[in-house]
Structures are given as C-alpha cells and as structure tokens.
C-alpha cells in the first residue's frame, strides 16, 4: 500500500533511484566498452555517441544522468564509479595526444545536460538532431583546439546544477 511505499521510499529521489538502479547498467556497460578499446580516443568518441543515443532512445535513461539521487543510493555510487572510469579514459586519450589536454569529466556531464536540452527542444520535429550535436561535441573534444577552454566548473557546482534540474521536474 501507500504507507509501505512511503516507508521504503521516503522521497521521490529514493523512488527514482530504486527504479533506475537496473537501467544505470546500460551507462556503465557503455563506459566499460569505451575503456576496453585499444585506442582510448576511439573509445571516447564511441562513448559520447552511445551516451547521447541512450538519452535519445529512452526518456527514462535520458533523465538518469541529469537527476540527483541521495548520496547513499546505489545509483549515486555507481555513477561515482563510472565517473572514475571516465576520468581514466580521458587521461588515456590525452596521453595518446588525441583528446584536448584541458578536457575533464565534468565536460561530459555538461554535454549530457546539453544533449538532454537538444532532445527536449527537438522532440519529434527533428528526432535525429542529437546525432549532429554529438558529432559536433566529439569534434570539440579533439586534441588541437584553436584556443583553451575557460576554467571548468567545479564538480560540486555541477552536482548542484543537476540537483536544481531535478527539483524543477
């Protein structure tokens, strides 16, 4: 009943975390495939496109990376593990000289937030617009930029931004 539901999931975020626990495996599997690539840059490119495609093909998964969950939740723990893997992939691609030297994991978070906006804005009117956006973003991550990026926002600010998005839903 309702009382049991509220005892098990005191907040909407707790309920959402439980619902998404199984779905996050699609993101972690994408990350693992990217890390397994012999060429880190190839893995990184494929990861960006796959994450954008996951957001495009499943509205629930689209919201997964732009939703704040309780710090103790399995989703938040797995997200933290996935971010560590992303940092490793970024370092490897930078060591290959293929990924711009000033790229950080938070840039991918911002990219996914932007892609969620592209998907929301284009909807059924231009359902494949995300593909061009993803390609443009992959190109922007290339190793030979014309100018350096402004400083990356601290991860705590990004986490707060995701939490604010969640509050607006």
Secondary structure as UniProt FT lines:
FT   HELIX           2..8
FT   HELIX           12..20
FT   TURN            21..23
FT   HELIX           24..36
FT   HELIX           40..57
FT   HELIX           59..64
FT   TURN            65..66
FT   TURN            71..72
FT   HELIX           74..95
FT   TURN            96..97
FT   TURN            101..102
FT   HELIX           105..122
FT   TURN            123..128
FT   HELIX           129..140
FT   HELIX           155..167
//
